[in-house]
Amino acid sequence: MDANLIRTRAQGRRQKEESMSVGDDEIEFVKDLFAEVGEISTRKMMGGLSIYADGAIFSVMRQDGRLYIKAAGELAERLEAAGGKLFTYDKKNGKQGHMNYLTLPEAALDDPDAACEWAKASLDAN
């Protein structure tokens, strides 16, 4: 895929305002971004998107377009060192919860090779 097209899509994703749900453009973006990982499939859930390679989940996209990689332990530490932020949400009781997903580093949004390296590391670790 053309690197300029990937970059344009990533920029559009970053500029996207929060909406009701992930759309077809975002689904196409993640399928293109992670194409080298394996057979990519997606499932819309709660306004966001679950992303699978060969049937194994490795990533989610929130409804605001933020892309996260499933990670724990050493991989989570590496993602955090690269600028990844933990997936957090507000619970009904007012406290903050989190999931074992960290944002894909910004540079990887413009670089399918880097994005696929993170995805493969997630799949290998989980």
N, C-alpha and C positions, 0 to 999 in steps of 0.2 A: 504494500500500500504506500502511496505517496506520502512522504514525511510532512509536506506542506498541508495536505488534507488532514492528517492526524493533528497537527498543530492548530489548524483552524477549528476543528471540532473541539479540541481541548480548551481553547480560548472561549468558545461559545458556551461550553459546559461551565467554565468558571464564572462566566458572566450571568448565567441563568439565575433568575430569582426563584425563590421557593414557590413551588407549585403543588398541585394536588397529587401528581404521580409522575413517575418516570415515563417518558414517551419513547416513540420509535427511534428518534434520533440518538438518544442515549443508549438504547439497546444496540443499535448499529455501531456506535462508537466503541462500546466495550467488546463487542464481537471482533471488530477490526483490531483494537488495541491488543487483545489477548489471543489472536488467531494462531500464533505459533505454539500455544500451550497444549492444545488438543481440540477435541470437538466441544465447542463452547455452546452452552445452552443457558437460558435465563428463565426466571420465574418471578413475576410481579408479586410483591408481598407488602402489605400495609403502606402503599404509596411508593415503596422503594423497589429494589431489584436484587434478587439473589443470583449469583453468577457461578456456573459450574463448568468444570473441564472433565469430559468423559464421565459425567455423573457425580463428581465430587465437588462440593462447594468450596470455594477458595476466596470469594470476594462478595461484597455487597455494595450497592449504591443507594444512598439515602435519597429521599424525594427531592432534596435540594441540589442533587448532582454530585455530592461528595462521594468519592470512591475509596473503599476500605479493603484491606487485605487481611484475611484471617491469620492471626499470629498469636503465639504464646511463647514464653520463655526467651531463649536466645534470639529467635527471629523477631519477636516483639521489641527486644532491646535494640537490635539492628535497625528496625524501622523507626523507632523513636530517635535514635542517633541521626538518622537521615531526615528527620523533621516530621515523622509521622505523629499524628495525634489520635488518642484513644477514642473509640466510638462511645459517646455518652448520651444519656437521655434522662429526662425528668420522669420520676415515678409519680404515681397518684398520691403518695404520702408526702410529696414535696422533696424527697431525697433524690440524689442523683445516682443512676445506675450506669453500668458499663457492660460492654461486650468485648470479647477477645478479638477485636478488629482494630487496626490502625490505618489511618489514611495513607494512601499511596503517595510517596514523595512527589512533589510538584514536577520535578524534572522528568519523572517516569511517565507523566501524562502526555508528554510530547515525544516520548521515546519508546516505541513498542518493544524494542529489545530489552530495555531496562524494566519495563512493566512486566514482561514475560519472565524475567529472572526472578522478580519478587513473587509472581504467581507460582512459579515452579517450586520456589523455596517453601511457600505456604503448603502446597500440595505434598511435598516431600516430608514436611514436619507434621502434618496432620493425618 
